Amino acid sequence: MKATSGDRLLEKMGKLYLHWRLRHPEKVQRELRVKYEGRYRNAGLVLLFDLLMALAVVVVVAIVAAVLYFVAK
């Protein structure tokens, strides 16, 4: 099965994220095996979804703040 460029990007993101967060190769391998089924791509997907959810929360809060600002005016 040939990996797409998106898969390679997610894999690279996941690898960088785990190595940056955990810093020790043993901890990275253990976390990768236990939490991400041994695939850096899965770690990249989790990171991407976390970032998108954080962005969604910011957008919702901004919309609620704008509505409250104009209603209370």
C-alpha positions in Angstrom: 0.0 0.0 0.0 1.5 3.3 -1.0 1.4 6.1 1.5 -0.1 9.4 0.4 1.4 12.8 1.0 -1.2 13.4 3.7 -0.3 10.2 5.5 3.4 11.2 5.4 2.6 14.6 6.7 0.5 13.2 9.6 3.3 10.7 10.3 5.9 13.4 10.5 3.7 15.6 12.7 3.0 12.7 15.0 6.7 11.8 15.3 7.7 15.4 15.9 5.0 15.9 18.5 5.8 12.7 20.5 9.5 13.4 20.4 9.0 17.0 21.5 6.6 16.1 24.2 8.3 13.0 25.7 11.9 13.6 24.8 13.1 10.0 25.7 13.0 7.3 23.0 11.8 4.7 25.4 8.9 6.8 26.5 8.0 7.7 22.9 8.0 4.0 21.9 5.9 3.0 24.9 3.4 5.8 24.3 3.3 5.0 20.6 2.6 1.3 21.3 0.0 1.8 24.0 -1.9 4.9 23.0 -1.5 5.1 19.2 -1.4 1.5 18.1 2.3 1.8 17.1 1.7 4.3 14.3 3.0 7.9 14.2 0.2 8.7 11.8 -2.4 8.0 14.6 -0.5 10.4 16.9 -0.6 13.0 14.1 -4.3 12.5 13.6 -5.0 13.0 17.3 -2.9 16.2 17.3 -4.7 17.5 14.3 -8.1 16.8 15.8 -7.0 18.4 19.1 -5.9 21.6 17.2 -9.2 21.7 15.2 -11.3 21.3 18.3 -9.4 24.1 20.0 -10.0 26.3 17.0 -13.7 25.4 17.0 -13.9 26.4 20.7 -12.3 29.8 19.9 -14.7 30.4 17.1 -17.8 29.5 19.2 -16.6 31.7 22.0 -16.0 34.6 19.6 -19.5 34.1 18.1 -21.1 34.0 21.5 -19.2 37.1 22.6 -20.2 39.0 19.5 -23.9 38.0 19.9 -23.8 39.1 23.6 -22.1 42.4 22.7 -24.7 43.3 20.1 -27.7 42.2 22.1 -26.6 44.0 25.3 -25.8 47.2 23.3 
